[in-house]
Amino acid sequence: MAAGGGLILLFYASFLLGGGSGPSGDGGIGALFWTARTAAGEKAESEEVTCGSAIKLQHERTKFRLHSHEVQYGSGSGQQSVTGFQGGDDANSYWVVRGTEKAPCAQGSVTKHGDVIRLQHMRTRKWLHSHLHSSPLTNNFEVSCFGGDSSTDTGDNWKVELESGKGDWRRDQKVRFFHVDTGAYLHSHDKKYSHPIKGQQEVCGVRKKSADNVWLATEGVYFPAKTQG
């Protein structure tokens, strides 16, 4: 785990105890045990991206992380903004992998190519979202954070598309996220904001597949893959 990992473990423990369950279904105690092992430097047995894992997503070309914070867009939807952030140790760049409202995933189940998931911003509990509003800098599809634990809709659903076109989603593997409602890919580029989020780059949705909509799962708390049996 990267520098600052101890801080994120405290946030994730709080997140789980506030409304989730640990991998053993014990209201968070199992999760605390798993995160404590990770904080002590023990490598996870598996680096598949599993349901319930709290991960960072790095934009492959620019190396910025997918990020959100309690700053609303001044245009478009006015919802919580989503950006690319350069630093690797900010707790606002962690996202928890969830199933959809209609098809929840079991904690520890492996995410595969073609699965439809939601990504919940760990700190604010809002969902990575998109819709037909225009993004501020390039007039593509706006990407925002929306809703909360008990508020979600189909605009929060993203299809996992591995560049390999098959198999399990693993750490450091090239992946795209296809927004089901708009038909656009999660995208970023070199265009950056000024005040109040100076230096952070725009994240938006773009329908054309390109190198600028490739992401990698990097730092995080990866729950071990659930044993099939």
C-alpha positions in Angstrom: 0.0 0.0 0.0 1.3 3.5 -0.9 2.3 6.2 1.6 -0.7 7.5 3.5 -2.2 4.0 3.6 -2.8 4.1 7.3 -5.0 7.1 7.0 -7.2 5.5 4.3 -7.6 2.4 6.4 -9.1 4.5 9.2 -11.5 6.1 6.7 -12.4 2.7 5.2 -13.0 1.2 8.6 -15.3 4.1 9.4 -17.1 3.7 6.1 -17.7 0.0 6.7 -18.8 0.4 10.3 -21.2 3.1 9.2 -23.2 1.0 6.9 -21.3 -1.9 5.3 -20.2 -5.4 6.4 -16.8 -7.0 6.4 -15.8 -9.9 4.3 -17.1 -12.3 6.9 -20.5 -10.5 7.1 -19.8 -9.4 10.7 -20.6 -5.7 10.4 -17.1 -4.6 9.6 -14.9 -6.6 12.0 -13.6 -8.8 9.2 -12.8 -5.8 7.1 -10.9 -4.2 10.0 -8.8 -7.4 10.3 -8.1 -7.5 6.6 -7.1 -3.8 6.4 -4.9 -4.2 9.5 -3.0 -7.0 7.7 -2.6 -4.8 4.7 -1.4 -1.8 6.8 1.3 -4.1 8.3 2.7 -4.6 4.9 1.3 -8.1 4.2 0.7 -8.5 0.4 -2.8 -9.6 -0.6 -2.9 -13.2 -1.9 -4.8 -11.9 -5.0 -4.9 -8.6 -6.9 -8.2 -9.2 -8.6 -10.5 -6.2 -8.2 -13.3 -7.5 -6.0 -16.6 -6.2 -4.9 -16.1 -4.1 -1.7 -12.5 -3.2 -2.5 -11.5 0.5 -2.1 -9.3 1.4 -4.9 -7.7 4.3 -6.8 -8.1 4.6 -10.5 -5.2 6.1 -12.4 -5.6 7.7 -15.9 -3.1 5.8 -17.8 -1.8 8.5 -20.1 -1.6 11.5 -17.6 -1.1 9.5 -14.4 -3.7 11.6 -12.6 -6.1 9.8 -10.2 -9.9 9.8 -10.5 -10.9 12.2 -7.7 -13.9 13.9 -6.1 -14.4 16.4 -3.2 -17.1 18.6 -1.8 -16.9 21.2 -4.5 -19.9 21.5 -6.8 -19.8 22.3 -10.5 -20.7 26.0 -11.2 -22.5 25.0 -14.3 -24.3 22.0 -15.7 -25.9 19.8 -13.0 -24.4 21.7 -10.1 -23.6 18.3 -8.6 -20.4 17.3 -6.8 -17.4 17.6 -9.2 -15.2 14.8 -10.4 -11.6 15.6 -11.5 -8.2 14.1 -12.2 -5.8 14.7 -9.3 -2.0 14.4 -9.6 -1.1 13.4 -6.1 -1.1 9.7 -5.1 -1.8 10.0 -1.3 -5.1 11.9 -1.2 -8.0 10.1 0.5 -10.5 11.8 -1.8 -9.3 9.5 -4.6 -10.6 6.2 -3.2 -13.6 4.5 -4.8 -15.5 1.4 -3.5 -16.5 -1.2 -6.1 -20.2 -2.0 -5.8 -22.7 -3.9 -7.9 -25.8 -2.2 -9.3 -28.9 -1.5 -7.4 -30.8 -4.3 -9.2 -27.8 -6.7 -9.2 -25.7 -6.2 -6.1 -22.4 -8.1 -5.9 -21.3 -10.2 -2.9 -18.3 -8.8 -1.1 -15.1 -10.5 -2.4 -16.7 -11.5 -5.7 -14.3 -10.9 -8.6 -15.2 -8.2 -11.1 -15.0 -9.5 -14.7 -14.9 -8.0 -18.2 -18.5 -7.0 -19.1 -19.7 -6.7 -15.6 -21.8 -3.6 -14.8 -20.8 -1.9 -11.5 -21.1 1.3 -9.5 -18.2 3.2 -8.0 -18.9 4.8 -4.7 -16.7 7.7 -3.6 -15.5 6.5 -0.3 -15.4 9.8 1.6 -18.7 11.4 0.5 -20.5 8.1 -0.3 -21.8 9.6 -3.6 -21.8 7.5 -6.8 -19.7 8.2 -9.9 -22.4 9.4 -12.2 -22.9 10.8 -15.7 -25.8 12.3 -17.7 -26.6 14.6 -20.6 -25.3 17.8 -19.0 -22.2 19.3 -20.7 -18.8 19.1 -19.1 -17.3 22.5 -18.1 -14.2 22.6 -20.2 -14.8 20.6 -23.3 -18.6 20.3 -23.6 -18.5 16.5 -23.5 -20.7 14.6 -21.1 -20.4 15.8 -17.5 -19.2 13.3 -15.0 -20.2 14.0 -11.4 -20.8 12.5 -8.0 -24.5 12.0 -7.2 -26.8 10.5 -4.6 -25.7 8.4 -1.6 -26.2 5.1 0.2 -29.9 5.2 -0.2 -30.1 7.2 -3.4 -29.0 5.9 -6.8 -30.2 5.5 -10.3 -29.1 4.0 -13.7 -26.8 7.0 -14.3 -24.5 5.4 -11.8 -24.0 2.2 -13.8 -20.7 1.6 -15.6 -19.7 -1.4 -17.7 -16.2 -2.8 -17.2 -14.4 -3.2 -20.5 -10.9 -4.8 -20.2 -8.6 -4.0 -23.1 -7.9 -7.7 -23.3 -11.6 -8.3 -24.0 -11.9 -11.1 -21.4 -11.2 -12.4 -18.0 -11.0 -11.0 -14.5 -10.2 -7.4 -13.8 -6.8 -7.1 -12.0 -4.7 -4.4 -10.5 -2.6 -2.5 -13.1 -4.6 -3.9 -16.0 -5.9 -1.5 -18.7 -9.6 -1.0 -18.4 -12.3 1.3 -19.8 -15.6 2.2 -18.1 -18.6 2.5 -20.5 -21.5 4.5 -19.1 -24.6 2.5 -19.8 -27.1 5.4 -20.0 -25.1 7.8 -22.3 -22.9 5.3 -24.3 -19.8 7.3 -23.3 -16.5 6.2 -21.9 -15.0 7.7 -18.7 -12.4 10.0 -20.1 -9.7 12.6 -19.1 -7.1 14.7 -20.8 -4.6 17.5 -20.2 -7.1 20.4 -19.8 -7.0 21.7 -16.3 -9.3 23.9 -14.1 -8.3 27.2 -12.5 -10.0 28.4 -9.2 -11.2 26.8 -7.0 -9.6 23.4 -8.0 -6.5 24.8 -9.8 -4.3 22.2 -11.5 -6.9 19.4 -11.4 -7.9 18.1 -14.8 -11.3 17.6 -16.3 -13.0 14.2 -16.2 -15.8 13.7 -18.7 -17.6 11.2 -20.9 -16.7 10.7 -24.5 -18.3 8.3 -26.9 -15.2 7.7 -29.1 -12.9 5.0 -27.8 -9.3 6.3 -27.4 -6.1 6.2 -25.3 -7.6 8.9 -23.1 -10.3 6.7 -21.7 -7.9 4.0 -20.4 -7.5 3.6 -16.6 -5.6 1.4 -14.2 -6.6 0.2 -10.7 -3.6 1.1 -8.5 -3.4 1.7 -4.7 -6.1 0.4 -2.4 -7.6 -2.1 0.0 -8.2 -5.2 -2.2 -10.5 -7.7 -0.5 -9.3 -11.3 -1.2 -11.3 -13.1 -3.9 -14.1 -15.2 -2.5 -13.5 -18.9 -2.7 -15.9 -20.7 -5.0 -17.4 -23.8 -3.5 
